[in-house]
């Protein structure tokens, strides 16, 4: 299993738009083959910084999702709201 962390920083006036996009698509993402869960986290000090935290069966499953129309549509809607380049990590538990 891998865990995927994506850090996103949004224009202040675009935060609610992003939250709506996420709420409308969360269950669709979670329903993708190999996805165990997906969460949205918000920084406690900077209200416009968010993280998605998802668990996937494998990197291959994540890559397959990233090739779907669902991902492409979500990313197209989301990336225009950024105030900074997103950062991503794929990690695995070792202990």
N, C-alpha and C positions, 0 to 999 in steps of 0.2 A: 504494500500500500504506500502511496505517496500522499503528501499534503502539499497543497498549492496555496501560496500566500501572494496576494496582489495588493500593492499599496497604490492608492489613487488620491490625488489632490485635485480638488475641483474649485472652479471660480465660485466665490461665496454665493452669488445669486443663482447658481446652477445646482446647488445641493439638493433641493427638493425634487428637481427633475431627475436627478440620478436615483434618489430613493424610490421614486415611482417606477423607473425602469427596472430596478432590482426587484421590487415587490411584484411587479407584473411577470417577471421571468424566473424567479427563484425556484418555483416548483417544476418548471420546464427543465431547468439546469439539473436539478436534483434527480429528475427522471431519466437523465441520459445514462446509457449503458456504462457501468463501471463507476458511477458517481455514488458515493455513500452519503455525502452531506455537503451542504454549502451554507455558509454563514456570512453575515455582513457585520463588521465591527467598525465603530467610530472612535477616533482618537478622543480622549477625555479633555484635552487641552485645546486642540485645533479642530473646530467643528466641521471644517471642510476637508479633513483627511479621513479616508476610509480604507478598510482592508477587507478583501474577501478571503475567506479561509475555507477551502474545500478539501475533501478527502476522496481519492480516486483509487481504484483497484490497481492501476498501473499507469506509467507514463504514456503507454500506447492508448489507453482509454481517454486520457486527457487530450492527447493529440487528435484522436478521432473526433472528440467534441469540438475542438478548435477548428476543425474542417467543416462543421455543419453550418447550415444557413442560420440556425438559431444563434450560434456564436457570432457569426458575421454581422447579423442584424443588431444584436445587443452591442457589439463593439463599435459599430458605425454610429449608433445613437449616443453611446457613452463618451467616446474619445473627443467629441467636439465640446464636451463640458469641462475638460481638464484644464488646470492652470499650470500643471507641471507634467513632465513625462512620467508615466507609471513605472513602477518597479515590480519585478516578479521573482519569485523563488519557488522551486520545486524541491521539497525536502522529504527526508524519511526519518522515522524514529529509530534510534540506535540503542536505546536503553529502555 
